[in-house]
Amino acid sequence: AIEDISTIQDEEEVLVLPFSVFKIKNIIENRPNMSSPMLIEIDLEECEDDEQINNKKQEIPLRGSLVDIHPNAKWNNNGQTVAGQNPSLSKPQGLYVDDNQTVYVADYGNHRIVAWKSAETNGQVVVGEHGQGNDAHQLDKPTDVIVDKERDSLIICDRGNKRVVRWPRQNGTSGETIISNISCVALTMDENGSLYATDWDKDEVRRYRMGESQGTVVAGGNGQGHNLNQLSLASYIFVDREHSVFVSDFYNHRVMKWIEGAKIGSVVASGQGQENYRTQLRYPKGVLVDQLGTVYVADEHNHRIIRWAKKAKEGDVIVGGDGYGAQANQLYLPKGLSFDRHGNLYVVDQGNNRVQRFTIEMPSN
């Protein structure tokens, strides 16, 4: 009877208008081997909102935030250690935070990838259980790791072996080399599945579309130097929604931006020498960009994370900057950076062999 499956009590008849949309609220067992769905009507505006959220998820750049970050957002200056206690890390470098807030860390000195699930103190070695080496089941000084959700696999900068490897995320026992002869420091991926990798030795960033092994230079590639078409030790990268490439230019103490298809880049952070003033960076590493174009940089030798608003002449210290050390409000040689979907900031605190999470206090507009 209608009244048995309607959310409106004592209902004997239901009028369904054209274009009505429903979702299942519950399943009712009418009698053995027979059940009926209990449906509730969804407002069309609600459907559109859900669709916009799903579309937005697909557009979020790797390591970006799902929520829009307010230009004056602040993060709690006392970080929480979310990785590095058990097992311990040795000179960690890059990291990736998935949708469930599982943290994957490139454990450089231990030649492995370790994952910590959210709120768990014990991590799990997911790649590199067989020690340092160049076999398909081994790594040598990995520097970065990302998750390819479409293929349910990890992609790893296996720098000591000068290769990039793909490793199945579920029960993987060996990796597949997908890029060879590359001194890879960092990786990212765009929404089309194209892979971007920095090459420390060649001072360039290459994009590899699916199936490509040689790739195309999208930043640098004109020898080591300080001109706007050059890099000096390409380090970490971020690719935004427009496929612009942001790269930390290590020895030039700046962050550069290459618009898709451009032959030269532009300086978007520092470029004014190497000191600890807010106008300067000193050996930049991890880099992130939010929806406003604000750049976040791991200012490695100043032991701080600095935010650089679009077209700003100086940065704003958001984490660290209290001298190097191991206190909750301190960093020691920060490396990789990532946001989670809520805008919380994750920092690989290499000198302290840990990953710190800094909770956002003003998460969105």
Secondary structure, 3 states (H helix, E strand, C coil): CHHHHCCCCCCCCCCCCCCCEEEEEEEEEEECCEEEEEEEEECHHHHHHHHHHHHHHHHCCCCCCCCCCCCCCCECCCCEEEECCECCCCCCCCEEECCCCCEEEEEHHHCEEEEECCCCCECEEEECCCCECCCCCCECCEEEEEEECCCCEEEEEEHHHCEEEEEECCCCCCCEEEEECCCEEEEEECCCCCEEEEECCCCEEEEECCCCCCCEEEEECCCECCCCCCECCEEEEEECCCCCEEEEEHHHCEEEEECCCCCCCEEEEECCCCCCCCCCCCCEEEEEECCCCCEEEEEHHHCEEEEECCCCCCCEEEEECCCCCCCCCCCCCEEEEEECCCCCEEEEEHHHCEEEEECECCCCC
